[in-house]
């Protein structure tokens, strides 16, 4: 699921939910809700997450298993 992917990417980067919230300009609570699937992730946040982790939005959405961004 998308929520597992964003959590795994965050943990792979050794970041806390609080730090990701700061990076994304949202609270730790909101970010936590994204990871648990309790809130839909807005498109602008998906793009920020993809850019930050250097992966494609398609990877986050599980439309592909390739992390690389096609440019």
Secondary structure as GFF3:
##gff-version 3
##sequence-region A 1 71
A	DSSP	alpha_helix	2	12	.	.	.	ID=ss1
A	DSSP	alpha_helix	17	24	.	.	.	ID=ss2
A	DSSP	alpha_helix	28	36	.	.	.	ID=ss3
A	DSSP	alpha_helix	43	53	.	.	.	ID=ss4
A	DSSP	alpha_helix	57	60	.	.	.	ID=ss5
###
